Amino acid sequence: MGSLSEGPCRVSTTARTLSDFATIWESAQNLEQFAWMLRNVSIPRPLALYMCPLFQSGYVVSMPEVADVVRKAAAVQVKEGRMLAKLELTSHSLPPERKTGVVVVWPQPSGSVLLIGLCPTQVWYRQVMSRLAERSSPVAKPSLTQQAMWDLLSQLDARLSGMRLRVRATSSRRWIRTSSRRRGIAARVDWEDLSVEEAFHEAASERKWYNSIEVELLRKVSVGPDVPTGITSRVHRLGFVQAYTAFPELFSQLAPLMTSIARERYMSLTGRSRMTTPEHAPRPLLIKFDEPYFRDKKNNARLIAAASGTHGFGHAVIHANPHVHMLLTDYTDGSSYELFVLEESSVLVVPQIEASPSSLDRLLAGIAVRFAEGAVADAGNIDGKA
């Protein structure tokens, strides 16, 4: 009987929190004031606070394009160039408190926007993340590489005043030997008690790559161990941050750092389409791994599965052994690529006539998550032209 009486109360609490969130958005004059007012809002489960930067061709995001991302929103309000959308899932299997959320889109001076969501996990993934994955250019949500996650957290740690970060949980993947002659990829979750530097040095030594990292704010004290504050956030490789408390540093420090790092990723993937390059010459990218994975030809098939498994992609395999040559088409926006494995420890990705930053980012992220993390760099002009 207790569970029946708790249900309406939980729904009421969730609805009241979402209403408070919308009221703060309505009255705040800028993002700093919004963040300051939001810190007093208690966020009950199953709600969580999400944040990610969005970019667009020309580096200035169009609000109608962002509104189209959440085109199934129950209601959209626009005020002074910023937007609030009320989201609702149509699922009949979820309880009411897990079907409703709110998303705020706040323009940044740099031309990007900050997407801030207060919603249950299911709403965030189904109504926001899936929409961004389906959208073609120009709206793009860059993912985070292992190095970018390290840079983000180490820079945040250095900027905190009187506090520091502790890594308390990680979700990772790594190659393991499943038998005397076979290898595979294993996913695992670990509870940790490490500094940011220790966590990433551990990842390097164990040759694993993180899908997400949960950190907690500790208050520094002069005598004795640093004091946990209970304030945690999780950085996801998919390019967003998740938190259960609207702590001030989330917007004042983490948001601009994340926007800057994501912008670097976005810019590195821009201008790869052969439609826009001089003389339509290719501008390929090289994924360099720290292990000779392709010495084992079984990994050719694993790479093909990883690349072709990216949402919305179709593929054709020209060669699979001893080298790899495959064609990939992103049906969400018409982007296309050639992919080659010509060396034991690298993959060459050659964008074709159409290649949007959003599509290329999803392809590279798919390979990183489902095959292995590698360093991505400009491969130069493979036609030999300057």
C-alpha positions as CSV (number, residue, x, y, z in Angstrom):
1,M,0.0,0.0,0.0
2,G,2.9,2.3,0.7
3,S,4.0,2.3,-2.9
4,L,0.6,3.4,-4.1
5,S,0.5,6.4,-1.8
6,E,4.1,7.4,-2.8
7,G,3.3,7.5,-6.5
8,P,1.2,10.7,-6.7
9,C,3.6,12.5,-4.3
10,R,6.5,11.7,-6.5
11,V,4.6,12.9,-9.6
12,S,3.7,16.1,-7.7
13,T,7.3,16.7,-6.6
14,T,8.6,16.2,-10.2
15,A,6.0,18.5,-11.7
16,R,6.7,21.2,-9.1
17,T,10.5,21.0,-9.8
18,L,9.9,21.3,-13.6
19,S,7.6,24.3,-13.0
20,D,10.2,25.9,-10.8
21,F,12.8,25.3,-13.6
22,A,10.6,27.0,-16.2
23,T,9.9,29.9,-13.8
24,I,13.6,30.5,-13.3
25,W,14.2,30.5,-17.0
26,E,11.4,33.0,-17.5
27,S,12.8,35.5,-14.9
28,A,16.6,35.1,-15.4
29,Q,18.2,37.8,-17.4
30,N,21.3,35.8,-18.4
31,L,22.9,32.4,-18.0
32,E,24.8,33.4,-14.9
33,Q,21.6,34.5,-13.1
34,F,19.8,31.4,-14.3
35,A,22.6,29.3,-12.7
36,W,22.6,31.2,-9.5
37,M,18.8,30.9,-9.1
38,L,18.8,27.2,-10.1
39,R,21.2,26.2,-7.3
40,N,18.4,26.5,-4.8
41,V,16.2,24.0,-6.6
42,S,16.1,20.5,-5.2
43,I,16.3,17.9,-8.0
44,P,14.4,14.7,-7.1
45,R,15.0,11.4,-8.8
46,P,14.2,10.4,-11.5
47,L,15.0,13.9,-12.7
48,A,18.6,14.8,-13.6
49,L,20.3,17.9,-15.0
50,Y,21.9,17.5,-18.4
51,M,24.1,20.0,-20.3
52,C,25.8,20.0,-23.7
53,P,27.0,22.6,-26.3
54,L,25.6,22.6,-29.8
55,F,27.2,24.1,-32.9
56,Q,26.1,24.9,-36.5
57,S,27.6,25.6,-39.9
58,G,28.8,29.2,-39.8
59,Y,29.2,28.8,-36.0
60,V,25.9,30.6,-35.3
61,V,23.1,28.3,-34.2
62,S,19.7,28.9,-35.6
63,M,16.9,28.6,-33.0
64,P,14.4,27.2,-35.5
65,E,16.9,24.4,-36.2
66,V,17.2,23.6,-32.5
67,A,13.5,23.8,-32.1
68,D,13.2,21.2,-34.9
69,V,15.5,18.9,-33.0
70,V,12.8,18.7,-30.3
71,R,10.0,19.0,-32.8
72,K,7.8,16.6,-30.8
73,A,7.9,18.9,-27.8
74,A,4.6,19.4,-26.0
75,A,5.3,23.2,-25.9
76,V,8.0,25.5,-27.1
77,Q,8.5,29.1,-25.8
78,V,11.0,31.5,-27.2
79,K,12.1,34.6,-25.3
80,E,14.9,37.0,-26.3
81,G,16.6,34.5,-28.5
82,R,16.5,31.6,-25.9
83,M,14.1,28.7,-25.9
84,L,12.3,26.5,-23.5
85,A,10.7,23.2,-24.6
86,K,8.5,20.9,-22.5
87,L,9.1,17.3,-23.6
88,E,6.8,14.3,-23.0
89,L,7.2,10.7,-24.0
90,T,4.2,8.8,-25.4
91,S,5.3,5.5,-23.9
92,H,2.6,3.7,-22.0
93,S,5.0,1.5,-20.1
94,L,6.7,4.3,-18.1
95,P,5.2,5.9,-15.0
96,P,4.1,9.6,-15.4
97,E,7.2,10.9,-13.5
98,R,9.5,9.3,-16.0
99,K,7.9,10.7,-19.1
100,T,8.1,14.5,-18.7
101,G,11.0,16.9,-18.9
102,V,12.1,20.5,-19.8
103,V,14.9,21.6,-22.1
104,V,16.4,25.1,-22.2
105,V,18.4,26.4,-25.1
106,W,20.7,29.3,-24.2
107,P,22.7,31.2,-26.8
108,Q,26.4,31.8,-26.1
109,P,28.5,34.8,-27.2
110,S,30.6,32.6,-29.4
111,G,27.6,31.7,-31.5
112,S,27.1,28.2,-30.1
113,V,24.2,27.4,-27.7
114,L,24.1,25.6,-24.4
115,L,21.4,22.9,-24.2
116,I,20.3,22.4,-20.6
117,G,17.8,19.7,-19.8
118,L,16.0,18.8,-16.6
119,C,14.4,15.4,-17.3
120,P,14.5,11.7,-16.6
121,T,17.1,9.6,-18.3
122,Q,14.6,8.1,-20.7
123,V,13.4,11.5,-21.9
124,W,16.9,12.8,-22.4
125,Y,18.0,9.9,-24.5
126,R,14.8,9.4,-26.5
127,Q,13.7,13.0,-27.0
128,V,17.0,14.8,-27.2
129,M,20.0,12.6,-27.8
130,S,18.2,10.4,-30.4
131,R,16.9,13.6,-32.2
132,L,20.4,15.0,-32.3
133,A,21.7,11.7,-33.8
134,E,19.0,11.7,-36.4
135,R,19.5,15.4,-37.4
136,S,21.7,16.2,-40.3
137,S,24.0,19.2,-40.5
138,P,23.9,22.1,-39.5
139,V,23.1,21.4,-35.8
140,A,26.0,19.3,-34.3
141,K,26.8,17.9,-30.9
142,P,30.4,17.0,-30.9
143,S,31.4,13.9,-28.9
144,L,34.4,13.9,-26.5
145,T,37.5,11.9,-27.1
146,Q,39.5,10.3,-24.2
147,Q,42.0,13.2,-24.4
148,A,39.2,15.8,-24.4
149,M,37.6,14.2,-21.3
150,W,41.0,14.4,-19.6
151,D,41.6,18.0,-20.7
152,L,38.1,19.0,-19.5
153,L,38.3,17.5,-16.1
154,S,41.9,18.5,-15.4
155,Q,41.2,22.1,-16.4
156,L,38.1,22.1,-14.2
157,D,40.1,20.7,-11.3
158,A,42.7,23.5,-11.7
159,R,40.1,26.2,-11.7
160,L,38.2,25.1,-8.6
161,S,38.7,27.4,-5.6
162,G,39.0,25.6,-2.2
163,M,37.8,22.3,-3.8
164,R,39.1,19.5,-5.9
165,L,37.7,16.6,-8.0
166,R,37.7,13.0,-7.0
167,V,36.9,10.3,-9.6
168,R,34.4,8.0,-7.9
169,A,33.1,5.8,-10.8
170,T,34.0,5.0,-14.4
171,S,32.4,3.1,-17.3
172,S,35.0,1.8,-19.7
173,R,35.8,-0.6,-22.5
174,R,39.0,-2.4,-23.3
175,W,40.4,-5.2,-25.3
176,I,40.8,-8.5,-23.4
177,R,42.0,-12.0,-24.3
178,T,39.0,-14.4,-24.2
179,S,41.1,-17.5,-24.9
180,S,44.7,-18.3,-25.8
181,R,44.3,-17.1,-29.3
182,R,41.2,-14.8,-29.4
183,R,40.6,-11.3,-28.3
184,G,37.4,-9.3,-27.6
185,I,36.1,-6.1,-26.1
186,A,34.8,-6.0,-22.6
187,A,32.7,-3.3,-20.9
188,R,33.0,-2.7,-17.1
189,V,32.0,-0.3,-14.4
190,D,34.4,0.5,-11.6
191,W,34.0,2.3,-8.3
192,E,37.1,4.4,-7.8
193,D,38.8,6.8,-5.4
194,L,41.3,8.5,-7.6
195,S,42.4,12.0,-8.7
196,V,41.7,13.0,-12.3
197,E,45.4,12.4,-13.2
198,E,45.5,9.0,-11.5
199,A,42.3,7.9,-13.4
200,F,43.6,8.7,-16.8
201,H,47.1,7.3,-16.1
202,E,45.4,4.1,-15.0
203,A,43.4,4.1,-18.2
204,A,46.6,4.4,-20.2
205,S,48.3,1.7,-18.3
206,E,45.4,-0.7,-18.6
207,R,44.7,0.3,-22.3
208,K,41.0,1.1,-21.6
209,W,38.9,4.0,-22.9
210,Y,36.2,5.7,-20.9
211,N,32.5,6.0,-21.9
212,S,31.8,8.1,-18.8
213,I,33.4,9.4,-15.7
214,E,31.7,10.4,-12.5
215,V,33.4,12.9,-10.3
216,E,32.6,14.4,-6.9
217,L,33.6,17.8,-5.5
218,L,35.7,17.6,-2.3
219,R,36.3,20.5,0.0
220,K,39.9,21.0,0.8
221,V,40.8,21.2,4.5
222,S,44.2,22.1,6.1
223,V,44.1,19.2,8.5
224,G,42.9,15.7,7.7
225,P,41.3,14.3,4.5
226,D,39.4,16.5,2.2
227,V,35.6,16.5,2.9
228,P,33.1,15.1,0.4
229,T,30.3,17.5,-0.5
230,G,28.0,14.9,-2.0
231,I,27.9,17.0,-5.3
232,T,28.6,14.8,-8.2
233,S,28.5,15.0,-12.0
234,R,29.1,12.6,-14.8
235,V,30.9,13.4,-18.1
236,H,29.8,11.3,-21.0
237,R,31.8,10.5,-24.2
238,L,28.6,11.4,-26.1
239,G,29.3,15.0,-25.4
240,F,27.2,15.9,-22.4
241,V,27.4,16.3,-18.6
242,Q,24.9,14.8,-16.2
243,A,24.3,16.1,-12.6
244,Y,21.8,15.8,-9.8
245,T,22.7,19.2,-8.2
246,A,22.9,22.6,-10.0
247,F,26.2,23.5,-8.3
248,P,27.6,26.9,-9.4
249,E,30.7,25.5,-11.0
250,L,28.6,23.5,-13.4
251,F,27.8,26.7,-15.4
252,S,30.5,29.1,-14.4
253,Q,33.5,26.7,-15.0
254,L,32.4,23.5,-16.7
255,A,30.1,24.9,-19.3
256,P,32.7,27.3,-21.0
257,L,35.4,24.7,-20.8
258,M,33.2,22.1,-22.4
259,T,32.1,24.5,-25.1
260,S,35.7,25.4,-25.9
261,I,36.9,21.8,-26.1
262,A,33.8,20.7,-28.2
263,R,34.3,23.7,-30.5
264,E,37.9,22.4,-31.3
265,R,36.4,19.0,-32.2
266,Y,33.7,20.6,-34.3
267,M,36.2,22.8,-36.2
268,S,38.6,19.9,-36.9
269,L,35.7,18.1,-38.6
270,T,34.5,21.1,-40.6
271,G,35.4,21.7,-44.3
272,R,36.0,18.0,-45.0
273,S,33.4,17.7,-47.8
274,R,35.0,17.5,-51.2
275,M,32.3,19.8,-52.5
276,T,33.9,22.7,-50.6
277,T,37.7,21.8,-50.7
278,P,40.0,23.4,-53.3
279,E,39.8,21.4,-56.6
280,H,37.5,19.1,-54.7
281,A,40.6,17.4,-53.2
282,P,40.0,15.0,-50.3
283,R,40.8,16.0,-46.7
284,P,41.2,12.6,-45.0
285,L,41.6,11.8,-41.3
286,L,43.9,9.2,-39.8
287,I,42.9,7.2,-36.7
288,K,46.1,6.1,-35.1
289,F,46.0,3.3,-32.5
290,D,48.7,2.5,-29.9
291,E,48.5,-1.2,-30.8
292,P,48.9,-3.1,-34.1
293,Y,45.3,-4.4,-34.0
294,F,45.2,-5.3,-37.7
295,R,48.1,-7.7,-37.4
296,D,45.3,-10.0,-36.4
297,K,43.0,-10.1,-39.5
298,K,40.0,-11.0,-37.4
299,N,40.0,-7.4,-36.3
300,N,39.2,-6.4,-39.8
301,A,35.7,-7.8,-39.4
302,R,35.4,-6.1,-36.0
303,L,36.3,-2.7,-37.4
304,I,33.8,-3.2,-40.3
305,A,31.1,-4.0,-37.8
306,A,32.0,-1.0,-35.6
307,A,32.0,1.5,-38.5
308,S,28.8,0.1,-40.1
309,G,27.0,-0.1,-36.8
310,T,26.8,3.7,-36.5
311,H,23.1,4.7,-36.4
312,G,21.8,5.6,-39.8
313,F,24.7,4.3,-41.8
314,G,24.8,1.9,-44.7
315,H,27.9,0.3,-46.0
316,A,29.5,-1.8,-48.8
317,V,32.7,-3.8,-48.3
318,I,35.1,-3.8,-51.3
319,H,37.9,-5.7,-49.5
320,A,38.0,-7.3,-46.1
321,N,41.2,-9.2,-46.2
322,P,44.2,-8.7,-46.1
323,H,43.4,-5.0,-46.1
324,V,40.1,-3.2,-45.6
325,H,38.3,-1.0,-48.1
326,M,34.7,-0.1,-47.4
327,L,32.2,2.6,-48.4
328,L,29.9,4.2,-45.9
329,T,26.8,6.4,-46.4
330,D,25.0,8.3,-43.7
331,Y,21.4,8.2,-44.7
332,T,20.4,11.0,-42.3
333,D,22.1,13.7,-44.5
334,G,23.8,12.0,-47.5
335,S,27.4,12.2,-46.1
336,S,29.6,9.5,-47.5
337,Y,33.1,8.1,-46.8
338,E,35.7,5.6,-47.9
339,L,37.5,3.8,-45.1
340,F,40.8,2.0,-45.5
341,V,43.1,-0.2,-43.3
342,L,46.5,-0.2,-45.0
343,E,48.7,-0.4,-41.9
344,E,48.6,-2.5,-38.7
345,S,47.8,0.3,-36.4
346,S,45.8,2.9,-38.3
347,V,42.5,3.6,-40.2
348,L,42.2,6.1,-43.0
349,V,38.8,7.9,-43.3
350,V,38.3,9.8,-46.5
351,P,35.2,12.1,-46.7
352,Q,33.6,12.3,-50.1
353,I,31.4,14.9,-51.8
354,E,29.1,15.4,-48.8
355,A,30.5,15.1,-45.3
356,S,28.9,17.1,-42.5
357,P,30.7,17.6,-39.2
358,S,27.8,16.0,-37.3
359,S,28.0,12.8,-39.5
360,L,31.8,12.5,-39.3
361,D,31.7,13.0,-35.6
362,R,29.2,10.2,-35.1
363,L,31.3,7.9,-37.4
364,L,34.5,8.5,-35.5
365,A,32.7,8.2,-32.1
366,G,31.1,4.9,-33.2
367,I,34.5,3.4,-34.1
368,A,36.0,4.6,-30.8
369,V,33.2,3.1,-28.7
370,R,32.7,-0.2,-30.6
371,F,36.3,-0.9,-31.7
372,A,39.0,1.2,-29.9
373,E,40.0,4.7,-29.0
374,G,42.6,6.2,-31.3
375,A,44.3,9.5,-31.9
376,V,42.5,11.4,-34.7
377,A,44.7,13.6,-36.9
378,D,44.6,15.3,-40.3
379,A,46.1,12.8,-42.8
380,G,47.0,15.4,-45.3
381,N,46.0,15.4,-49.0
382,I,46.2,11.8,-50.2
383,D,46.3,13.1,-53.8
384,G,49.7,14.6,-53.1
385,K,48.5,18.2,-53.6
386,A,49.4,21.0,-51.2
